[in-house]
Amino acid sequence: MTSDLFGTPQQQAFLGRGRALYEVIRDDPRFSYYGRSVGLADTTAGDVALLVSLTRLQGASSFADLPDADLPLLRRAVEDQGLSTTHYQRWSGGAEAIAAARAIRDGTALPTDVTLHRIDADSDSRILNKLAEISLACGVLPITGSVLRGMTRPGTGIVALDATGRPVACAAAAAYLHPGRDNGECWWGMLATDPARRGERLALRLGAEALLDITERFGFRRVFTGITPGNGPSETVCARMGLTPEDRSVISAADPTQLTGGRMTK
């Protein structure tokens, strides 16, 4: 594991391709980037052929926002090109989510053996690697370290360490679309908790901390996340956080020859 790109050599190469491509397209409002791969803002930003090209170039890509009614046809068109797809339901929230996060932060005590650490430009790389460690242990690919530090793009990460220094939970948030078209909305998520520490409301508290940090430090007014339909625990956390489901989706495409398992992350 490096201090900036995480996971297996295959995953690190994937994250590196996404970061390199972002440096090429960063001023083009058609594209999205939040520290994994470059995607398309929506179906007005490009067609299936462009999504397929981005996927073959990087290993994975996505449409960040499309009506649910368009999902079956678009998904079939992508899979006909030999790529795999993953569907995430969009959940989002604005002022109500920020208010809920404040209430959670103020009213949810941490376990006595747990301390929270925020990732920023000055964070020790060892703390950043602790965040990546718990995220990967839970099957979630961390976003690139330079985004978690808020350097390449506005972003933040929160990691909880126990009394021995072992990471037990994490959360993150980052800019997603071009600032000219994001309407004050960013991505939020990457919630992961050690199975042995579940039930202690760590995901709720860390999720609140990440949401408040990204909005207070960088001025975002809304957050969104994607949840695999039927993922009850994630839906429960989002509902508690004041996010609500939309009639819209994120579709992620992956090249199985580049990413084992045919998906970018859990």
C-alpha positions in Angstrom: 0.0 0.0 0.0 1.4 3.4 -0.9 0.4 6.6 0.9 -1.9 7.7 -1.9 -3.2 4.7 -4.0 -4.6 1.8 -2.1 -5.5 -1.9 -2.5 -4.0 -4.6 -4.6 -1.6 -3.7 -7.4 -4.5 -4.0 -9.8 -6.6 -1.6 -7.7 -3.7 0.8 -7.3 -3.2 0.8 -11.1 -6.9 1.5 -11.6 -6.8 4.4 -9.2 -3.7 5.8 -10.8 -5.3 5.7 -14.3 -8.3 7.6 -13.0 -6.2 10.3 -11.3 -4.1 10.7 -14.5 -7.2 11.0 -16.7 -8.7 13.6 -14.3 -5.7 15.8 -14.9 -6.6 15.8 -18.6 -10.4 16.4 -18.3 -10.5 18.4 -15.1 -11.9 21.6 -16.8 -14.5 19.8 -18.8 -18.0 19.9 -17.1 -19.1 16.7 -18.8 -17.0 14.6 -16.5 -17.1 13.5 -12.9 -14.3 12.5 -10.6 -14.2 11.9 -6.8 -11.0 10.0 -6.4 -11.7 6.7 -8.1 -12.4 6.8 -11.9 -13.5 9.6 -14.3 -17.2 9.2 -15.2 -19.9 11.1 -17.0 -22.1 13.6 -15.1 -25.3 12.3 -16.8 -26.6 11.0 -20.1 -26.6 14.5 -21.6 -22.8 14.6 -21.1 -22.1 11.6 -23.4 -23.5 8.4 -24.8 -22.9 4.7 -24.1 -20.0 4.7 -26.6 -18.2 7.3 -24.5 -18.9 5.4 -21.3 -17.6 2.2 -22.8 -14.4 4.0 -23.9 -13.8 5.5 -20.5 -14.3 2.1 -18.9 -11.9 0.4 -21.2 -9.3 3.2 -20.7 -9.5 3.1 -16.9 -11.1 -0.2 -15.9 -14.3 1.3 -14.7 -16.5 4.4 -15.2 -20.1 5.5 -14.6 -23.1 7.7 -15.3 -23.6 9.7 -12.1 -27.2 10.5 -12.6 -29.9 9.0 -14.8 -33.7 8.4 -14.5 -34.6 5.0 -13.3 -36.8 4.5 -16.4 -33.6 4.7 -18.5 -31.7 2.2 -16.5 -32.7 -1.2 -18.1 -32.0 -0.1 -21.7 -28.7 1.6 -20.9 -27.5 -1.3 -18.7 -28.2 -3.8 -21.5 -26.3 -1.6 -24.0 -23.3 -1.5 -21.8 -23.3 -5.2 -21.0 -23.6 -6.0 -24.7 -20.1 -4.6 -25.0 -18.7 -7.3 -22.7 -18.7 -5.0 -19.6 -20.3 -5.6 -16.2 -22.6 -3.1 -14.6 -23.6 -2.3 -11.0 -26.7 -0.3 -10.2 -26.8 2.1 -7.2 -29.9 4.0 -6.1 -29.2 7.7 -5.5 -30.0 9.0 -2.0 -29.5 12.7 -1.3 -30.1 15.4 1.3 -29.5 19.1 1.8 -30.3 21.3 4.9 -32.2 18.5 6.5 -29.2 16.1 6.2 -26.8 18.7 7.6 -29.2 19.3 10.6 -29.5 15.6 11.2 -25.7 15.2 11.1 -25.3 18.0 13.7 -27.8 16.3 16.0 -26.0 12.9 15.6 -22.6 14.5 16.3 -23.9 16.2 19.4 -26.0 13.3 20.6 -24.1 10.1 19.8 -21.2 9.4 22.1 -18.2 7.5 20.9 -17.1 4.3 22.7 -14.6 5.2 25.4 -11.7 3.5 23.7 -12.2 5.2 20.3 -10.7 8.4 18.9 -11.5 10.2 15.7 -9.0 11.5 13.2 -9.7 13.7 10.2 -7.7 13.4 7.0 -6.4 16.6 5.6 -3.3 18.0 3.8 -1.3 17.8 7.0 -2.3 14.4 8.1 0.4 11.8 8.9 0.4 9.2 6.1 0.2 6.5 8.8 -3.3 7.8 9.7 -4.3 7.9 6.1 -3.1 4.3 5.7 -5.2 3.3 8.8 -8.3 4.6 7.0 -7.4 2.6 3.9 -6.8 -0.5 6.0 -10.3 -0.6 7.5 -12.0 0.4 4.3 -10.3 -2.4 2.3 -10.9 -4.9 5.1 -14.7 -4.2 4.6 -14.4 -4.6 0.8 -14.7 -0.9 0.1 -12.0 0.6 -2.2 -10.8 3.9 -0.7 -10.7 7.0 -2.9 -7.3 8.4 -3.8 -5.3 9.8 -0.9 -4.8 13.2 -2.6 -8.6 13.6 -2.7 -9.1 12.4 0.9 -6.6 15.1 1.9 -8.5 17.8 0.0 -5.7 18.5 -2.4 -6.6 17.2 -5.9 -10.2 18.0 -5.2 -12.2 19.1 -2.1 -12.4 16.0 0.1 -12.2 14.6 3.6 -11.8 11.3 5.4 -12.6 10.4 9.0 -11.1 7.3 10.7 -11.8 5.9 14.1 -8.9 4.2 16.0 -9.2 2.1 19.1 -6.9 2.3 22.1 -4.3 0.1 20.5 -4.2 2.3 17.3 -6.2 -0.2 15.2 -8.7 1.3 12.8 -12.3 0.3 13.5 -14.4 2.5 11.2 -14.2 5.2 8.5 -16.2 7.5 6.3 -15.4 10.0 3.5 -16.8 12.7 1.3 -15.5 14.5 -1.8 -16.4 16.8 -4.7 -17.9 14.9 -7.6 -18.9 17.0 -10.5 -17.3 20.0 -12.1 -17.9 23.1 -9.8 -19.8 24.8 -12.6 -22.5 22.2 -12.6 -22.5 20.5 -9.2 -25.2 22.9 -7.7 -23.4 22.7 -4.3 -23.7 18.9 -4.2 -20.9 16.5 -3.4 -20.5 12.7 -2.9 -20.6 11.2 0.6 -20.0 7.6 1.7 -17.3 5.0 2.1 -18.8 4.0 5.4 -17.0 0.9 6.8 -17.0 -0.6 10.3 -15.1 -3.6 11.7 -17.7 -6.4 12.1 -16.6 -6.8 15.7 -17.6 -3.2 16.4 -20.9 -3.1 14.6 -23.9 -2.0 16.8 -21.9 0.8 18.4 -23.3 3.4 16.0 -19.8 4.2 14.6 -21.0 4.4 11.0 -23.7 6.9 12.0 -21.3 9.1 14.0 -18.4 8.9 11.4 -20.9 9.5 8.6 -22.1 12.6 10.4 -18.6 13.8 11.0 -17.6 13.5 7.3 -20.8 15.2 6.1 -20.3 18.1 8.4 -16.6 18.5 7.6 -17.2 18.5 3.8 -20.0 21.1 4.1 -18.4 23.3 6.7 -14.9 23.4 5.2 -15.7 23.5 1.5 -19.2 25.1 1.3 -21.2 22.2 -0.2 -24.9 22.4 0.6 -26.0 18.9 -0.4 -24.6 15.4 -0.4 -25.6 12.3 -2.4 -24.6 8.6 -2.2 -25.3 5.4 -4.1 -26.8 2.4 -2.4 -27.2 -1.1 -3.9 -31.0 -1.6 -3.8 -31.9 -3.9 -0.8 -28.8 -3.0 1.3 -30.9 -2.5 4.4 -28.1 -1.3 6.8 -26.9 1.4 4.4 -30.5 2.5 3.8 -31.1 2.8 7.5 -28.0 4.9 8.1 -28.9 7.2 5.2 -32.5 7.6 6.5 -31.1 8.5 9.9 -28.8 11.0 8.3 -31.7 12.8 6.6 -31.0 11.5 3.1 -34.0 10.3 1.0 -34.1 8.0 -2.1 -34.5 9.5 -5.5 -36.2 8.1 -8.6 -32.7 8.3 -10.1 -29.7 6.0 -10.3 -26.0 5.7 -10.7 -24.7 3.0 -13.1 -21.1 1.8 -12.8 -19.5 -0.1 -15.6 -16.4 -2.2 -15.2 -14.1 -4.2 -17.5 -13.7 -7.7 -16.0 -10.4 -8.1 -17.7 -8.9 -5.2 -15.7 -10.8 -5.5 -12.4 -11.2 -8.9 -10.9 -14.8 -9.5 -10.0 -16.1 -7.1 -12.5 -16.8 -4.1 -10.2 -15.0 -1.1 -8.9 -15.9 -1.5 -5.2 -18.5 -3.0 -2.9 
